Structure formats: C-alpha cells, structure tokens
Amino acid sequence: MRKVEICVSNLPLGTQRVWELIAERYPEVQLRRWACLGLCDLCVRRPFVLVDDREVLQAPSPEALWALFCRRMEDGPPV
C-alpha cells in the first residue's frame, strides 16, 4: 500500500482521526485529500478511504475503519 485518499466531505464522519492515525503510524503511506472522489453514496453514510486508487475500505465507525486499515496493512495487498 502506497497511497490512501479521502474525500473532505467524509471528514465529519470521523475520517479525519483515521487520517491522523495513518500519518502517525504509517509515515510511508502517501496521504491525499480530495474535494470529491465520486463515491458520494458511500461518502455521506460511512467513514471510508480509497487505497491505491482501487480498493475502498469502509466501516460503520472511525474506530472500525482504523482497525480494518491496520489489518489491511498487516495482510498486504489483495490477490
């Protein structure tokens, strides 16, 4: 995993904290914020991040998203 992107409209759902945790724990990951990622149906409902331009990680809470992200980092890219 090299790049994680977020939509600024998703920040109020808790993605801001996940962003900060990624920056602290995984400094090798490139972080990008965009005004819109074109995932509006998801963006208004749940915290999410876009990984390496192709994989969407989503969860019902920021804490669950952080846990999912950490597992993803440990497991490596999907096959």
Phi and psi in degrees as a GROMACS rama.xvg file:
@    title "Ramachandran Plot"
@    xaxis  label "Phi"
@    yaxis  label "Psi"
@TYPE xy
-118.697  -29.0383  ARG-2
-137.598  137.665  LYS-3
-128.118  130.945  VAL-4
-121.572  147.191  GLU-5
-133.851  158.474  ILE-6
-97.455  130.578  CYS-7
-62.1588  -24.9352  VAL-8
-70.6897  -17.016  SER-9
-88.9833  -11.8391  ASN-10
-55.4757  -41.6128  LEU-11
-61.8598  -18.1772  PRO-12
-85.0284  4.01116  LEU-13
108.915  0.285178  GLY-14
-65.6022  -25.2749  THR-15
-57.5468  -44.8859  GLN-16
-65.9226  -39.5556  ARG-17
-62.3739  -42.3491  VAL-18
-55.9925  -47.5012  TRP-19
-64.0855  -41.3366  GLU-20
-65.1994  -40.4806  LEU-21
-61.4891  -45.9753  ILE-22
-60.2382  -38.9544  ALA-23
-73.1671  -47.3163  GLU-24
-87.1582  -29.1761  ARG-25
-127.034  69.6829  TYR-26
-63.6464  -17.3979  PRO-27
-75.7999  -13.7646  GLU-28
-83.5439  128.198  VAL-29
-79.3146  125.958  GLN-30
-107.999  136.296  LEU-31
-136.052  139.556  ARG-32
-111.148  137.272  ARG-33
-126.741  152.779  TRP-34
-65.6907  -35.9384  ALA-35
-155.679  135.093  CYS-36
-104.479  1.70467  LEU-37
77.666  17.9395  GLY-38
-114.876  47.6469  LEU-39
-59.3915  -39.7664  CYS-40
-59.0385  -39.9946  ASP-41
-76.9634  -41.28  LEU-42
-58.1811  -36.1939  CYS-43
-83.6381  -6.99264  VAL-44
-111.165  -38.5649  ARG-45
-143.636  151.587  ARG-46
-65.0152  138.195  PRO-47
-153.567  161.18  PHE-48
-136.841  151.636  VAL-49
-103.171  124.338  LEU-50
-108.424  126.049  VAL-51
49.7955  39.1909  ASP-52
66.0182  3.60646  ASP-53
-141.426  -21.1648  ARG-54
-113.475  124.692  GLU-55
-98.1486  122.99  VAL-56
-103.716  126.159  LEU-57
-137.536  153.839  GLN-58
-155.135  163.937  ALA-59
-74.3981  -14.1587  PRO-60
-147.742  161.228  SER-61
-60.813  -38.0338  PRO-62
-63.1165  -42.1257  GLU-63
-68.0056  -36.3892  ALA-64
-65.7959  -41.4244  LEU-65
-61.6475  -45.018  TRP-66
-62.3559  -42.7325  ALA-67
-63.131  -42.8894  LEU-68
-61.8923  -44.7959  PHE-69
-62.1956  -42.0409  CYS-70
-61.7257  -40.8968  ARG-71
-62.7547  -40.1941  ARG-72
-64.9841  -39.6939  MET-73
-69.6115  -39.2576  GLU-74
-78.2834  -25.1471  ASP-75
87.2982  -178.202  GLY-76
-66.7727  151.412  PRO-77
-67.4685  152.292  PRO-78
